[in-house]
Amino acid sequence: MKNILNRKNLFSGHSIAILLIILAILIIINLISVNHFARLDLTEENRYSLSSATKNTLKRLEDPLFVKVYFSQKLPPDLAKVEQYVKDILAEYGSFGSNLNIEFIDPAQDSETENKIRSLGIPQIEMQIMEKDEFKVKKGYLGMALLYQDEKEIIPIIENTQNLEYDLTSAIKRLMADELKQVAFLTGHEEHGISSSPFVSPEKTDTNDYTKIKEALDKNYKVTSLDLTNGDPIDGIETLIIAGPQKALTEKETYQIDQFIMKGGRVIFLLDKINIVPGLQALEIETGLEELLKHYGININNDLVIDNKNENVAFSSGMMQFYLPYPFWPKLIRDNFLLEHPIMAKLQTISFPWVSSLNITGKENLDTKILATTTDNGSTVSKPFNLDPQQNFNPTNTKKIPVIAESQGEFTSFFADKEIPLDEATKAGEETMPVSSLNIEDSQILAQSLEQSQIIVIGDSDFISDNYLQRFPSNGTFFLNTVDYLTLDSDLINIRSKTIQERPLKDIGDGWKTFIKVLNIIIIPLIIIIIGLVKFYLRKKNN
């Protein structure tokens, strides 16, 4: 009996010792975790982990950053999930930012708080909630304010968390930046316009359908218009965007763009060679930039690209509207992207309405890359154009067609051995001088680029207009990636790319499609019936 008691006491002592050791280990782990944060994220694109860009940004905070989250209480279930995600991601921000102060505030706690957040620009929204088995409309707030030094950034409404890390980090970058970099859209030649004002002067012919893309760019850049026809200088601009001029640029304006590139400026060329007008009529356009791009090693052809990987498009016939797969709207997919390039690395699709193909010739001292092509079933159509959606599309000589290209390096001026173009207003007969004979320091005219520069070329400008962005949001992601890559760095690209969700299925042949249908509709049910009959027969036999 005594031995049994000794064993029990020994066992009890061992148990207590083990429990104390486990408790000590847990305490040590908790103490370590206070200063060392770790998280395992098994998603393919690390969607639930902060990017290195965010972590580096938080480390550079020199002064306290106050994040005030104004969320109403008793949110409907879908918005309650948003609130929980916001809490989770801000907790992770707090783990990497020692100068971060996070506060959740219920705006309904008093009228003073409610008036304050309205003055910040956070609007009151209507939300549907269910109470006592009936839907009711409740007013509330889902906003956030970031305060740093004497500056502030507002996220008025957080209804979707897909872009939250991008919105937060870009807002913090803006608060920390001494001055926003400038991005300019060329105007004066009936290009796409960025003005959101409904009041447009009669002489203004630009189409203001780039308002959504401007709104997105405003988060990180000073976005302006540049009118070379009025003599606007290309000063202080990091990236110039030429978006679908319908009238040809003059030689003098082309010269100014060329010299901007020679000084290290970046340019995005979105040029329509074929303009589609009502009635599905195709008109050729001369932009005045064809020879300049050809000199840089990239040609935009007078054709339209078609591909069997394409979008469904709505067409009207009388009072009827119908949708058809339309090869003239090719859908570029990840398999045909240059995935090692920062712009394209995490994109899934880009859709183009009526895009022209590119011909890459390349130039010495320039690294020219094709960033995206059609599938192997791509082809081109030249004049005369038949855009009828109900025609029988049977292209011959199909292959991958280049659609997006980049050239970077040390550019040679298109005007290196030419005369300096005169302004239109300059009197005829005034002497000009070849660029190569000028003293560069005195004239500021460059025959060779002083530093590395870059251009991106696409044979379409409509793909990021407001109507198309609403249907194809990944087009906007691609364009914002492009502007970030040329103007800033690739930091924000990795954050934004987490929001890409579309993963199209690979095309399979008609034979496989038929087999899968037969398998699901006939073969699998038949197998189940046979198994049931066999079991029924065996059971009956055994009885």
Sequence and secondary structure as in RCSB ss.txt:
>XXXX:A:sequence
MKNILNRKNLFSGHSIAILLIILAILIIINLISVNHFARLDLTEENRYSLSSATKNTLKRLEDPLFVKVYFSQKL
PPDLAKVEQYVKDILAEYGSFGSNLNIEFIDPAQDSETENKIRSLGIPQIEMQIMEKDEFKVKKGYLGMALLYQD
EKEIIPIIENTQNLEYDLTSAIKRLMADELKQVAFLTGHEEHGISSSPFVSPEKTDTNDYTKIKEALDKNYKVTS
LDLTNGDPIDGIETLIIAGPQKALTEKETYQIDQFIMKGGRVIFLLDKINIVPGLQALEIETGLEELLKHYGINI
NNDLVIDNKNENVAFSSGMMQFYLPYPFWPKLIRDNFLLEHPIMAKLQTISFPWVSSLNITGKENLDTKILATTT
DNGSTVSKPFNLDPQQNFNPTNTKKIPVIAESQGEFTSFFADKEIPLDEATKAGEETMPVSSLNIEDSQILAQSL
EQSQIIVIGDSDFISDNYLQRFPSNGTFFLNTVDYLTLDSDLINIRSKTIQERPLKDIGDGWKTFIKVLNIIIIP
LIIIIIGLVKFYLRKKNN
>XXXX:A:secstr
 HHHHHHHHHHHHHHHHHHHHHHHHHHHHHHHHHH       STT TTS  HHHHHHHHT  S EEEEEEE SS 
 HHHHHHHHHHHHHHHHHHHH TTEEEEEE GGG HHHHHHHHHHT   EEEEEEETTEEEEEEE EEEEEEETT
EEEEE      TTHHHHHHHHHHHHH SS EEEEEEESSS B     S   TT   B   HHHHHHHTTTEEEEE
EEGGGT    S SEEEEE  SS   HHHHHHHHHHHHTT EEEEE  SEEEETTTEEEE   S HHHHHHHTEEE
 SSEEE SSEEEEEEEETTEEEEEEEEEEEEEEGGGB TTSTTTTT  EEE SS B EEE   TTEEEEEEEE  
TT EEE SS    TTS    SS    EEEEEEEE  B TTTTSB    TTS TT    BGGGS HHHH   SB S
S EEEEEEB SGGGSHHHHHH HHHHHHHHHHHHHHHS SHHHHHHGGG          HHHHHHHHHIIIIIHH
HHHHHHHHHHHHHHHHH 
